[in-house]
Amino acid sequence: MADEPKVPEAKEPEQASRAPDGKPRMMVKVYAPFQVYFEGEATSVSAENATGPFDILPQHHNFLCMLVPSSLIIRTSEGGSKTIKVHRALLHVKADRLVVFMDV
C-alpha cells in the first residue's frame, strides 16, 4: 500500500493572557504626541466610530478605524475602568494589542 500524504495536525488557537479573575486580557496603549493617557492590560475597550459604538475584546481580528468625538472606556484587568474623552483618534488592533493615537 502506498504511503498516504500526512495531514498536518490541527493546532489549538493561541490563548490570550488572562487576568487574575480568569478573563482574557489584551495590552492597551492610549497616547498623544506628548502624553500617555493609559498603558496597561485590559479585558475590553468600548469606543465609537462614524458607524456607531463598538467593543474590542481580546482575540479581536485586526482592525483599524478613526474614532469620532466620544468617550473611550477601558475596562482594566484589575476590575476597574478608565474613561478618556476623545476628540479625534486612530484606533489600531493587532495580535491582542490595541493602540489609540489621540489628537490626529
C-alpha positions as CSV (number, residue, x, y, z in Angstrom):
1,M,0.0,0.0,0.0
2,A,1.4,3.4,-1.0
3,D,2.1,5.9,1.8
4,E,-0.7,8.4,2.2
5,P,0.1,12.1,2.4
6,K,0.3,13.3,6.0
7,V,-2.3,15.8,7.1
8,P,-0.9,18.4,9.5
9,E,-2.4,18.2,12.9
10,A,-4.9,20.9,13.9
11,K,-3.4,23.4,16.4
12,E,-5.2,25.0,19.2
13,P,-5.7,28.7,18.7
14,E,-3.4,30.9,20.7
15,Q,-4.8,31.6,24.1
16,A,-4.9,35.2,25.2
17,S,-3.2,36.0,28.5
18,R,-5.6,36.0,31.4
19,A,-6.4,38.5,34.3
20,P,-6.4,37.3,37.9
21,D,-10.1,36.7,37.7
22,G,-9.6,34.4,34.6
23,K,-10.8,36.8,32.0
24,P,-8.8,37.1,28.8
25,R,-6.8,40.4,28.5
26,M,-5.0,42.5,26.0
27,M,-2.4,45.2,26.1
28,V,-3.7,48.7,25.6
29,K,-1.9,52.0,25.0
30,V,-3.6,55.3,24.5
31,Y,-1.3,58.3,23.8
32,A,-0.8,61.6,22.1
33,P,2.5,63.1,20.9
34,F,3.3,64.5,24.4
35,Q,1.2,62.5,26.8
36,V,0.4,58.8,27.6
37,Y,-3.3,58.6,28.8
38,F,-3.2,54.8,29.6
39,E,-0.8,51.9,29.2
40,G,-1.6,48.5,30.6
41,E,-3.8,45.4,30.4
42,A,-7.5,45.5,29.8
43,T,-10.3,43.0,29.4
44,S,-12.3,45.2,26.9
45,V,-12.4,48.6,25.3
46,S,-15.5,50.5,24.2
47,A,-15.2,53.2,21.5
48,E,-17.2,54.9,18.8
49,N,-16.5,55.5,15.1
50,A,-18.7,57.0,12.3
51,T,-20.7,53.8,12.1
52,G,-21.5,53.8,15.8
53,P,-20.4,52.4,19.2
54,F,-18.4,49.1,19.3
55,D,-16.4,47.0,21.7
56,I,-12.9,45.4,21.3
57,L,-12.2,42.2,23.3
58,P,-9.1,40.0,23.4
59,Q,-8.5,38.0,20.3
60,H,-10.3,40.6,18.1
61,H,-9.5,40.5,14.4
62,N,-7.0,43.1,13.1
63,F,-8.9,46.4,12.9
64,L,-8.1,50.0,12.1
65,C,-10.5,53.0,12.3
66,M,-10.9,56.6,13.1
67,L,-12.7,57.5,16.3
68,V,-15.3,60.3,16.5
69,P,-15.7,62.6,19.5
70,S,-16.9,60.4,22.3
71,S,-15.6,58.6,25.4
72,L,-13.2,55.7,25.2
73,I,-13.9,53.3,28.1
74,I,-11.1,50.9,29.1
75,R,-12.0,48.0,31.5
76,T,-8.8,47.1,33.2
77,S,-7.7,43.6,34.2
78,E,-7.9,44.6,37.9
79,G,-11.7,45.1,37.6
80,G,-11.7,48.9,37.3
81,S,-12.3,51.2,34.4
82,K,-10.9,54.4,32.9
83,T,-12.8,56.8,30.7
84,I,-10.9,59.1,28.3
85,K,-12.5,61.8,26.3
86,V,-11.7,61.5,22.6
87,H,-11.8,64.4,20.1
88,R,-10.3,62.6,17.2
89,A,-8.1,59.5,17.3
90,L,-6.9,56.5,15.3
91,L,-7.5,53.0,16.8
92,H,-5.4,50.0,15.8
93,V,-5.9,46.4,16.9
94,K,-3.4,43.6,16.1
95,A,-2.5,40.4,18.0
96,D,-4.1,41.3,21.3
97,R,-2.6,44.8,21.3
98,L,-4.8,47.9,21.0
99,V,-3.2,51.2,20.3
100,V,-5.1,54.6,20.2
101,F,-3.3,57.6,18.7
102,M,-5.0,60.6,20.1
103,D,-5.3,64.1,18.5
104,V,-4.6,63.1,14.9
